Amino acid sequence: MGKRTRALVALATAMTCLALVLGGCASSSYQPALKDPTVAPPTIGQAGTLRVGVDTTNPPLAGMGSDKIIGIDVDIAAALADQMGLKLSIVDVGSDPEGALAEGKVDVVMGIDQSEGGDFWMSDAYLPTGVAAFATSPDAPVPAASASPKFAAQISSKSAWAVTNEFGESALTSTTNLTDAFADLSSGTDDYVAADAIIGSYAAHGQGVDVSIVAMLLTPSGYCIGVSKDNADLQASVAQGVSDLTNGGVIDVIERKWLGTALDLSAVPQTAGASAATQEEDDGDDDGDLPSTVGGNAVGASPSRS
């Protein structure tokens, strides 16, 4: 099969899966035309159904819309369940994915930041994440302290902390939301917006603001799927599913629906502070520049993910 044929097959597969996803993503009980199930109890807790835990306080990964759970994770979960020949049940597990897995409330959990981890097996990343610097031009320079850059960032967020940690308090314009932050960027009041790559891309896309990620303020990580450490069969099925959805272009299509683009942070340059922290990690220094965190939030500061 030639490269062009393989590309067309991959695109057709992605679009077919997306059509199925979009037909059911507004529902917490997505029911596609099923193929034979690839897993059954006790690998999963309910015959014929994949129970997926999400945090509905973390849009655009998962949130409430018209009294239903929607988001990027819901769409990806729908495609994963379809691959496994299963129906989908979405469960809001809030900020306790580990507890939901341990208690058997769900089979898998999504939206798990690899840098935070948990007492469960984690898949390869299906989405990138990290605190990014957004600019109105793709040719904007990587922010450097010597240039005295100005950043707009949501107050009490990890992004705001990253700005003040590397560039000082004077570099930060605190906003109550990302809508105001991107408005400041568009007006030229600030040089950059600092925000989580996924959340910032979602906010800018929703506002119709044309921006580019020009630098990472913290070392990039990724969102992955969590499975109980004792469930090797489900781990293998999830690992294969994530690989197939990634390589087949399905996740790219879903990203474009929600974010307007498919993100790849692997080639995005890091600021001097982020690079230094990465080097410390590579050298085995566990102290680093980040404060102790609980659920991704700096202890005592309670920053949001954005």
Buried (B, 14 or more C-beta within 10 A) or exposed (E): EEEEEEEEEBBEBBEEBBEBBBEBBBBBEBBBEEEEBBBEEEBBBEEBBBBBBBBBBBBBBBBEEEEBBBBBBBBBBBBBBBBBBBBBBBBBBBEBBBEBBEEEBBBBBBBBBBBEEBEBBBBEBBBBBBBBBBBBEEEBBBBBEEEEBBBBBBBBBBBBBBBBBBBEEEBBBBBEEBBBBBBBBBEEEBBBBBBBBBBBBBBBBBBEBEBBBBBBBBBBBBBBBBBBEEBEBBBBBBBBBBEBBBEBBBBBBBBBBBBBBBBEBEEBEBBBBBBBBBEBEEEEEEEEBBEEBEEBBBEEEEBBBB
